[in-house]
């Protein structure tokens, strides 16, 4: 019955079920989507196989059988993962990380976690072929969705793509939920910004393509900055033609090459080896190790047909993230600390410690606010980091026009200020325009302060007169709390912590031990003493016990009773009751 009713069926019938649910009536035809057709294909190919699968339930524990462990995590900045076993990889290491682009950063955390698994697995699918991988994640939704699927289309689509890709490579998958303390390295990788994530402005590329192109393939890019429909990437991403451009033959294409500085030398050697036709965009660093490969004896080498010097400004598109690590390394290098100096190794840790100056939740909030600013200003062709004060002022003016509240403007200001101070830039929000715009927003869009009317004796008498003969414990408890708090001038914390032995009844007054508060007996229905006695009679409290005086109430058979557990009444519950009243 496991195959008929179990997790495999739930996971692989989600889209079919959606099609059935979407029909207009019982007798209406069912429209089959592409995703549902894929599920039908799965059952066509797998029914006979699944029917033959079966072992003694006690003979083997499949969760203990795997070849490789994968640890992965996702953050607001990017994603990261690593394999616990060093495979026979033909790559430099078995760690992987990348950045989200603006649209992906605002997806749900579950989508980002699933997408991380997809990108890490697809980046090494040829090396994982015919192996079983145990995927460790600190997100419980990941393990659940891998087992039974999801009702949300985006999540179901990602997990279906993962399983289909693994099926083609005969990769077995197991999922495991691990505590965050065991996933710290993957979390660190997910917050690592890629210093090589940059590209050339679209208009510059278009001009060069019209003159020297068209370029058929972009060899060093990703899905959010590719200049061509065909592109290669460092890791797997949607739409990539190949992972690792150096594994491809470049000779048959007109290549667009914007390599990271660390790979320029390899790129030049690859061009020579494949006799590739290309446009190579690199920094003019005459002291760099790759420069002798291009320039010798007072001139450029023979394989270089033409040299173009691009403008120094407004041609580079920065990648995602704050680029804190890159900026720190640049500052360290400009101070005279070379690559071979032992101090250079501290730059990465320095960037990490700087980020830790704020709590994780605060950093997430500021980073999201900075991304909103970045998206706005980049659309208009200006720099987000460092920013001009007048551009920030224009952004705040835009928010005021949208009737944003003062708290939204404050969040934007603090986010931009945080990003600039992290990177050592001058704070653009200290400008007087910013301060005046914030004050203007408070006057225009801020909600006027509505002061509450003070409670007086007349209000309390009127309230008590509504329930002169009530025997409902809930009503009497609330009235007792209100009267004692008013007469004793008690805060809610003080009131809720009162125990039965704290209150003593004397002939003329009530007192509380410790710093005594004396409450006199009154003559009206709003007398605290009379109301407290009514409460004691209905609740059957032991006045000498250490139980809380005011506890939550439940109803049984229409009768209200205090709960048996000695638990004080919470502020939230008390507030809800008072609002209903």
N, C-alpha and C positions, 0 to 999 in steps of 0.2 A: 504493500500500500504506500510505501515511501515515494515511489516514482509517480503514483497517481495523485497523491495529495500533498507531497512534500515541497521543499524549498525550490527544487529545480522547476517544478510546474509553476509555482508562483512567480518565479523570476522570468520565465520564458513565455508567459502568456499575458503580460501586462498590456502590451500594445493591442493584442487581439481582444482583450476585455474592453479596452477603450473604444474599439470599433463597434462592438456590440452595444455598448452603452450609448453611443452617439447616434444610433438609428432613430428615424423620426417616429416610427410606431412599431408594434409587434410584427406586423407583416411587411414592413418596409425592407428594401434591400440593404445589405450591410456593405458600406464602403470600406474597402481594405486599403490601409496606408502602406507605404513602402516598408516601414518598420514592422508592421504586422506580417507582411510577406516574408521578411527575414525570419520571423519567429516560426512561420509555417515551414520554411526551409530547414530550420533547426530540427523540428519534429520529424520531418520527412527523412532526414539523414540520421536521426538519433534514436528513433523509437526502437528499432530492432537492437541497436547497441545497448540501450538502457535496459531493455528486457533481459538481456543476457548477463548484465552486471549483477553480481550478488556474491556475498561472502558471509561466512558465519559471523554474526555480529560480535562475538567474543574473540574472534581469531586475530583481529588486527585493529590497531588504532591509527586511522589515517592521519590524525593531527600530529602524530610523532614522526611521519615520513615526509621529509623534504630534503632538497639538495642545497638550497640557498635561502638565506633570510634577507628580506628587504625591509629597511626602516625608512619611512617617509613621513613628511609633514609639510603643511602649507601655512603661510602667514599672509598678512595683508600685502606684503612686499613681493613675495615670490614663493617658490617651492624648492624642496630639496629632498634628497634621498641617498642612501648608500647601501651597499651589500655587505653583510657581515663576513662573508667568505670572499677572499680575493680569488676571482675567477681567472681563467686563462685568457684574460682580456688583452687585446692588442691596443690598449689605450693607456694613458698615463696613470689613471687611477680609477677606482670604482665608486667615486662620488659624483653626484650630479646636482646642479642647481640652476635656477633660471628665474626670470622676473615675469610678473603679470603685466599686461598692458592695462590701460585705464579702464576699459570695459570689464576685464576679468577681475580687477581688484574689488569690484563691488558685487560680485557674485556671492552666493551663500558660502559659508565655511565648508559645508558638506560637499558642494560642487568643487571647490578648490582642492579639497582632500582627495576626492575621486580623480580629478583631472591630474593631480600629482602622480598618483599611481599609474595612470595611463601613460603619461609622458616618460616616466622613469622606465617602465617596462618596455615601451616601444623604442626607447633609445638603445636598449641592449637586447632586443628580441632575438637577434641571430645568435648571440652568445648564450641565451637562456633556452634555446631550442632543445626540446626533449628533456627538460628538467622540471622539477617541482619547486615552486617558489612560495615561501611563507611570507606574506605581506603583513608587517607589523604597523599598526596605526594607533594613535591615541584618541581617535574620534570613533565613538561607538557606532555612529550612523554608517560608517564605511563598512564595518563587518556585517551589519544588519542588511544593508542594501546589496552587498555581494551575495548574501545568502538567499534573500527573497525578492530583491528588486525594489523599485520605488514607484509610487503613484505619480510623482513629478516627472514630467517628460524629460527635462534636461538631465536629471540624475539617472533615470533609466537608460537614456541614450548613451551616456558615458560608460556605464557599467556594461551595457550590451556590446559596445565597441571594444572594451577591454577583453571581454570573454571571447568575442569573435576573433580578435587578433591572436590571443593565446591559443585558441583552438587551431588556427592555421599553422602555428609553430609547434604544436603539441606541448605547450607549456601548462603544467598543472599549477593551480592556484589554491592557496589556503590563506585565510585571513585570521588575524589575531589581534585582540585589543590589549594594548600595553599601557601602563601608567606613563604620565608625562615625564616622570623622573628617569625612565628608561629610554626616552626618545629625545634627549637633549641635543644630541649631535645633529639629528635630522632637523630639529627646530632651528639650530644655529645655521645650518645650510640654507634653510628657507628664508632667512633674513639677510643672506649674503647678496649684496647687489653686485651685478656683473660690471666690472670697469670697462669691458670691451663692448658694451651694449650701446653702440652709437651708429649713426648713418648720415647720409648726405641729404640736404634739402631736395624735395621733389622737383622744384623748378630748375635747380642746378643739374640734377640728373637728366631732366627732360632736354635741356640745352645740349648736354654732352651726348645724349643718345641720338639726337637729331643730327649731330655733326659726325660722330664716330660709330654710331650703332646701326641698326637697333641691337641692344644687348639681349641675348636670348636667355641668360641664366645669371642669377645673383648668387655668388658662391658663399658669401659670409653674411647671413641675415637670419631673421626669424619671421614668424607669421605677421607680426605687427609693424615691421619696418622693411619688408622685402620690396625691392624696386621692380621686380619682374614676377610674372605668374609662376615661373620656375625658379626655385631657390633651394639652396643647401643650408643646413643649420648645424650648430654644434651639438644640439640634442634634438630629440623628436619634438615636433610641434605640428599643429594642424596645417596641412598643405605642403609640408616639406617633401622635396623630391628625393633627398638623400641626407643621411647623417654623416658628418665628417667630409668636407669638400675634397680633402686630399685622397679619399678612396675612389674618387670619380676620375674619368678621363676628360680633360678639358679641351682636347684638340678639335673637337667637332663643333664647338660653340663660340659665340662672341661673348666673352665673360665680363661681368661687372664685378670688380674685386675691391672691397673695402675691408681688408683684413685687420685684426687687432695688431698693434705694434709688435707684440711678441711673436707673431706668426708671419711677419713680412718676409723674413729670410727664407722660410719654407715655401712661401707663396712664390717668390722669385724663382727658386729652384724648380718648383712644379711647372711654372710657365715655360722655362727652358726645356724641361724634360718632355712635356707634352706638345711643345711648339704651339702654344695656345695663343689665339688672338684675344686681346683683352684690353680693358681700361683699368689700370691699377691706381688707386687713390691712397696716398700715404703721406705722413707728415715729412716735411723737409728737415730731417734731423741728420746733419752731416756727421755727427759724432756717433750715430747709431751703428750697431754691428752690420746692418743690412746695406748701409750706404756704399761700401766698396763693391757690392754685387751689381750696383747700378752705375757707379761713376768711377772712372779710372783714367789716369794720365790726362787730366784736364778736360774730360768730356764724358758724356753718357755712352754706355756700351752700345754695340751695333744692333742688338735686338730691340732697342727702344727707338721707335719711329718718330715720336713727337712728345714734347714735354709742355704741359700747361700749368701755370701757377694760378691757383684759385685764390679768391679774396680771403683775407684773414678772418672776416666776420660774416655772420649770417649765412653760413653754408652747412654747419654741423647741426644735426638733430640729436639731442641728448636722449638716452634711453630712459627706462623707468627707474623709479627709486630716487633717493636723495643724493646718490653718488658720494656718500660720506667717506667710505673707505678710499675711493679714488682721490677725493680732495685732500684727505689726510696724507696719503702717500705723496701727492704732489707737493704739499707744503713741506713734508719731511725731506723730500729730494731737493727742493729749492733752498733748504737750509744748509745744504752741503753734505747730507748723509747719503752716501752712494749705495748702490745695490749690494756691494760686498761688505758693507759695514754691519756689524752685529746689531746696531740700533735699528736698522731697517726692518728687522723681523718684529719689532714691537709696534709697528704702525698699525697692523691689523687689529691687535688687541686694544690699541688706543681707541680705534674707531668703535669697537664693541663696547668698551667701558663708557665712552661718551654717550652712546645710545641708552645705556643702563642708568643714566642720571635721572631719568623719569621712570615711573612705573610702566609696566607693559600696557595697561589699559589707557593710560594717558598718552603714551607714544602712539598707540593705534588711533586714538581720537585725533591727535594732531596730524598724523600722517594722512588720514582720510580728508581732513580739512585742507591740507596742503595740496592734495591731489585735485580737489575741486578747483582751487585757485590755478593750479598748473593747467588743467584742462581748459579753463576759461582764457587764460592769457596766451597759451600756445595757439589757440584757434585764431588769434589776432596777430600772430607772428612776432611776439615779444618774449623776452626771457623770463622764466619763472624763478630761477635761482642763479645768480643774485637778481633781485627785482628792483625796479625803479620805484621810489615812493609814490610818484604820480600815477604809475600803473596800478599800484595797490589801491590808491584813492579812487581810481576809476572803477575798480572791481567792487569796492564797497558801495560806490554810487549805484552800480548795477544791482547789488543786493537790496539797497534801500528802495529802488524802483520796483522791485519784486515784492515789496511789503514784508521783507524779512524782519524778524524781531531783533531787538538789541543783542540777545544771547547768540544769535546766528553770526552777527558781525563780530562780537567778542571772540567767538570760536575761530572765525577766519583770521582775525588779527593775531591771536595767540599761536595759531598753527603756522602762519607765515613767519612770525617772530622766532618760533622754535626751530624751524628748518634753517633759517639764516644763522642763528646763534650756534647751532650744531656744527655748521660748516665754516664758522669763523668769519662770516660776512657781516657787513654793517646792517643793522636792523632797519628795514625801510618803514616799519610801523611807528617809529619814534617821530615821524614827521607830524607837524601841526595839523595838516589836512586830515590825517587819520583821526586824531583826537576830536576835531570839530565834527567830522562826519559821524562818529560814534555818538556824540552828544545830540546831534541832529536826529539820528535814528531813535534815540530814547524819547525825544519829544514827539516825533511823527508816528512811529510804529509801536512805541511802548504802551503797554496797557496801563491805564491810570490806576493808582493805588486806591482801592476801596477799603476804607477802614471799617472794621467790624464795630457794631454798636456794643458798648460795654454791658455786661450782665448786671442787673440790679435786683433788689429784694422783690420788687413788684413782679418782675418776670418769673422769678422762682415761685412766688405764691400762685401766680396764674397757672404755672406748669403743674404744681402739686394739686391744684383745685380740679384739674381734669381727671385725676385718678384718686378721688377721696376714699373710696372703699375698695380699691383694687387689691386682689389677692394673688396677682400674677407675680411670681418671683422675679421674672426678668424686668418688669416695670419698676418694682420696688428697689431692686439692686441698682438700676441706673439712676433713679431718683436719689438714693442714698449716696452714691458716688458723687453726684453733682452737688448735693448740699454740703457734704463734708469737705469736698475740695474747695468750694466757695467760702465756707465759714472758716476753714483752717488755712486758706491761701496755699494749698498744696499743688505742686506740679504732679503730672500724671505718674511719673516714675515713683514719687513718694507715695502717692495714693495706691498704686498697684502693688507695692511691696509691703503694705500694711498686713500684719498677721493678727489673728484674733486676740492674742495676748498683749498686743501693742495698745489696744483700746480698753480703757477702763471707764465704767459708768459710775458716777457719784451722784449724790442727791441734787447737786446744782450744776455740774458741768461734766464734760468728757475730757480726758487728758491722754496724751501719748507719752510713753516713757522716753528717756533720753532728754533731748531738748524739748521740753513739754510744750504742747500747743493746747491751749484751753479754749473750748467751744461752749458757749453758754446755751442753756435751754431756752427755747423760744415759746411763744404762745400761739403761733399760727400753724397751718398745715405744713408749712415749709420748715418746721423745726428739725434740725439734724438729729437730735436725740430721739424724738418720736419716730422718725423715719427709720433710724438704725434699729430701734426695738422691733418695728414691724418686720424689718429685714431678717433679724435674728429669729423671730418667730416662724417665718416662712421657710428659712433655710436650714433650721435646726443646727446651726453652728455651735461648736463647743468654744465658749469664750476664753478658755484657758489653754487652748491648743495653739500649735505653731502653724496652722493652716492659713493660707492667704484668705483674707476677708472677701475679696472680690475675685471670683473664679468664673471661667466660662460656664454656660448653662446649656443643658440639652432638654428636649421634651420627650416624654414617654407617656403615651396614652392621654395626650392633651395637657399633662401636668409638667410644669417647668421644674427642673432640679439642677443643683450644682453638680458638676462632674466630680467623680470620686477621686480622681488624681489631683494631688496638690500642685496645681499649676495656676500661675497668676494670669489675669486677663491681659491680653496684648493690646498695645496702643492702636493697632490697625482695626481690631475687632471693636474696641470702644469707640473709635472715630466713626466707623460705619454705622454703629447703632445710634450714635448721636445725630448723624446726618439723616438717617431714616426718620428719627423722631421729629 
